[in-house]
Amino acid sequence: MVQAIAGIEPDVTSQPVDDPIVRTVDLTKRFGSLTALNQIDLAIPRGAIGLLGPNGAGKTTLIRLLLGLAKPTSGSAEVLGFNAFTQGIEVRERVGYMPEAECLPSNATAADFVGHMAEMSGLPKTAARQRAADVLYLVGLDEERYRLIKGFSTGMKQRVKLAQAIVHDPTLVFLDEPTAGLDPPGRDTMLELVERIHTMMGMTVVLSSHILEDIERVCDYVVIINNGELALAQSIGGTPVEGAQLSVQIDGNAKQFIQRLEALGIDNARLRDRMTGHPEIMIRHPSDKAYDAVRDTAVELDVALVSMTGRTRSLEDLYLQAVGAEALDGDSYGGV
């Protein structure tokens, strides 16, 4: 079970799901003495799904098991109604996969590689070439499709990986850390593409990431895994708790601002790494005193307040509930 945090055993929250696209029962995977996944009971709905957790939490292992690329130590898994371990071929005919690892043939063109992947999925050669051209246009590589992949930037390679994952028009697609290694503009482009293939092409997307902001932007349901355990599985568009936190954006030194707030007795403020735009300071469960402190600090430091708004309960709140505050100090938040 999930490890206790500060002496408190957290609840594992899992909402019931009608007609799940993925279902696992007691799914366990061990590598020698290491337990990568421990008795995962999971039902994933259709939609845009975030698979969230720190690096090394077990996300990639779960995806490989669901694709039938690895065998479990115990337990079962069904994907689109097929047994992932005895009907792996049937699963992979209907599912796309964008791996995190670099896997592209450097001396092939994007058109040849994506077309080959379409043929491997069962499309006739002519149809495969046309489908490859269509998806490369979709991901913004129409003009570069006849260039060798070895000359591509990291962002272009990530888009080739996305194209090969969707070229056979799958019902479900797994995207493993699709924004890895991307600069902010490239990250925005990738997330826009993920949104597009879900909303316009009707695919169920499982976006695996350790970045809360990516999941919050794209997904409407989240599965949180920590240390190989299922910590939470629920909608993130359901019934929010109003006033859970105060968002303050300033045009100035955020760390100095937070230090001044702490001096005024506001000890639940911290900087949210937005990567772009103005610094955003989050104050959890703000009181009237917090609003006064923000106003007074802005005046004292001569800092412009860009915005100050109450926010509903966020994915960050759910993550803190499921995993604990110390996880936010590592690489599981905001892209740090």
Backbone hydrogen bonds, N-H to C=O, Kabsch-Sander energy under -0.5 kcal/mol:
donor,donor_aa,acceptor,acceptor_aa,energy
5,I,8,I,-2.4
8,I,5,I,-1.9
13,T,11,D,-0.7
13,T,231,A,-1.1
14,S,12,V,-0.5
15,Q,233,A,-2.5
21,I,44,I,-2.7
22,V,44,I,-1.3
23,R,78,E,-2.5
24,T,42,L,-2.8
25,V,76,S,-2.2
27,L,40,I,-2.0
28,T,74,S,-2.6
29,K,37,L,-2.0
31,F,34,L,-3.3
32,G,30,R,-0.6
34,L,31,F,-2.1
36,A,29,K,-1.9
36,A,34,L,-0.8
37,L,29,K,-1.8
38,N,228,G,-2.8
39,Q,37,L,-0.5
40,I,27,L,-2.5
41,D,39,Q,-0.6
42,L,24,T,-1.6
42,L,40,I,-0.6
44,I,22,V,-2.8
49,I,47,G,-0.7
49,I,205,V,-3.6
50,G,221,Y,-3.2
51,L,49,I,-0.5
51,L,207,L,-3.0
52,L,50,G,-0.7
52,L,223,V,-3.1
53,G,209,S,-1.1
57,A,54,P,-1.9
62,L,58,G,-2.1
63,I,59,K,-2.1
64,R,60,T,-2.5
65,L,61,T,-2.1
66,L,62,L,-2.3
67,L,63,I,-1.8
68,G,65,L,-1.2
69,L,64,R,-2.4
70,A,64,R,-0.9
73,T,28,T,-2.4
74,S,28,T,-1.6
76,S,25,V,-2.1
78,E,23,R,-3.1
79,V,82,F,-2.6
80,L,21,I,-2.9
82,F,79,V,-2.0
84,A,77,A,-2.2
84,A,82,F,-0.6
87,Q,83,N,-2.5
91,V,87,Q,-2.0
92,R,88,G,-2.7
93,E,89,I,-1.7
94,R,90,E,-0.7
94,R,91,V,-1.3
95,V,91,V,-0.7
96,G,172,L,-2.8
98,M,174,F,-3.0
106,S,104,L,-0.7
108,A,105,P,-1.5
110,A,147,R,-1.2
111,A,145,R,-2.9
113,F,109,T,-2.5
114,V,110,A,-2.6
115,G,111,A,-2.2
116,H,112,D,-2.3
117,M,113,F,-2.3
118,A,114,V,-1.9
119,E,115,G,-2.1
120,M,116,H,-2.5
121,S,117,M,-1.0
122,G,119,E,-2.0
123,L,118,A,-1.9
128,A,124,P,-3.0
129,R,125,K,-2.3
130,Q,126,T,-2.0
131,R,127,A,-2.6
132,A,128,A,-2.5
133,A,129,R,-2.1
134,D,130,Q,-2.1
135,V,131,R,-2.4
136,L,132,A,-2.2
137,Y,133,A,-1.8
138,L,134,D,-2.0
139,V,135,V,-2.1
140,G,137,Y,-1.3
141,L,136,L,-3.5
145,R,141,L,-0.6
145,R,142,D,-0.8
147,R,144,E,-2.0
149,I,108,A,-2.8
150,K,106,S,-2.2
151,G,148,L,-1.6
152,F,149,I,-2.2
157,K,153,S,-2.3
158,Q,154,T,-2.3
159,R,155,G,-1.6
160,V,156,M,-1.9
161,K,157,K,-2.3
162,L,158,Q,-1.9
163,A,159,R,-2.4
164,Q,160,V,-2.4
165,A,161,K,-1.1
166,I,162,L,-1.1
166,I,163,A,-0.7
167,V,163,A,-1.0
169,D,166,I,-2.0
171,T,94,R,-2.0
172,L,94,R,-1.3
173,V,204,T,-2.5
174,F,96,G,-2.8
175,L,173,V,-0.5
175,L,206,V,-2.9
176,D,98,M,-2.8
176,D,174,F,-0.6
177,E,175,L,-0.8
177,E,208,S,-2.4
180,A,177,E,-1.6
182,L,179,T,-1.9
187,R,183,D,-2.7
188,D,184,P,-2.3
189,T,185,P,-2.2
190,M,186,G,-2.3
191,L,187,R,-2.4
192,E,188,D,-2.2
193,L,189,T,-2.0
194,V,190,M,-2.3
195,E,191,L,-2.3
196,R,192,E,-2.0
197,I,193,L,-2.5
198,H,194,V,-1.3
199,T,195,E,-2.9
200,M,196,R,-2.8
201,M,196,R,-1.0
202,G,198,H,-0.8
203,M,197,I,-1.8
204,T,171,T,-2.4
205,V,47,G,-2.0
205,V,203,M,-0.5
206,V,173,V,-2.7
207,L,49,I,-3.2
207,L,205,V,-0.7
208,S,175,L,-3.1
208,S,206,V,-0.7
209,S,51,L,-2.5
212,L,210,H,-0.7
215,I,211,I,-1.5
216,E,212,L,-2.9
217,R,213,E,-1.8
218,V,214,D,-1.6
219,C,215,I,-2.7
220,D,48,A,-2.5
221,Y,48,A,-1.2
222,V,234,Q,-2.9
223,V,50,G,-3.4
224,I,232,L,-3.3
225,I,52,L,-2.8
225,I,223,V,-0.5
226,N,229,E,-2.4
228,G,57,A,-2.1
229,E,226,N,-1.9
231,A,224,I,-2.8
231,A,229,E,-0.7
232,L,224,I,-1.4
233,A,13,T,-2.8
234,Q,222,V,-2.1
236,I,220,D,-1.6
237,G,220,D,-0.6
242,E,240,P,-0.7
244,A,241,V,-1.0
244,A,311,R,-0.8
245,Q,311,R,-1.2
246,L,283,I,-2.8
247,S,309,T,-3.3
248,V,246,L,-0.6
248,V,281,I,-2.6
249,Q,307,S,-2.4
250,I,279,P,-1.6
251,D,304,A,-2.3
252,G,250,I,-0.7
254,A,252,G,-0.8
257,F,253,N,-1.8
258,I,254,A,-2.6
259,Q,255,K,-2.3
260,R,256,Q,-1.9
261,L,257,F,-2.1
262,E,258,I,-2.5
263,A,259,Q,-1.7
264,L,260,R,-1.0
264,L,261,L,-0.6
265,G,262,E,-1.7
266,I,261,L,-2.6
267,D,265,G,-1.0
270,R,282,M,-1.9
272,R,280,E,-3.2
273,D,271,L,-0.6
274,R,272,R,-1.0
276,T,274,R,-1.2
280,E,272,R,-0.8
281,I,248,V,-3.4
282,M,270,R,-2.9
282,M,280,E,-0.5
283,I,246,L,-2.4
284,R,268,N,-1.9
284,R,282,M,-0.5
285,H,244,A,-3.3
290,A,287,S,-0.7
291,Y,287,S,-1.2
292,D,288,D,-1.8
293,A,289,K,-2.3
294,V,290,A,-2.4
295,R,291,Y,-2.1
296,D,292,D,-2.7
297,T,293,A,-2.6
298,A,294,V,-2.3
299,V,295,R,-1.9
300,E,296,D,-2.8
301,L,297,T,-2.7
302,D,298,A,-0.6
302,D,299,V,-0.6
303,V,298,A,-2.3
304,A,251,D,-0.8
306,V,249,Q,-2.3
306,V,304,A,-0.7
307,S,249,Q,-1.7
309,T,247,S,-2.5
311,R,245,Q,-3.0
313,R,241,V,-0.6
318,L,314,S,-1.6
319,Y,315,L,-2.7
320,L,316,E,-2.7
321,Q,317,D,-2.4
322,A,318,L,-2.1
323,V,319,Y,-3.2
324,G,319,Y,-0.9
327,A,324,G,-1.3
328,L,325,A,-1.4
329,D,326,E,-1.1
330,G,327,A,-1.2
332,S,327,A,-0.9
336,V,333,Y,-1.6
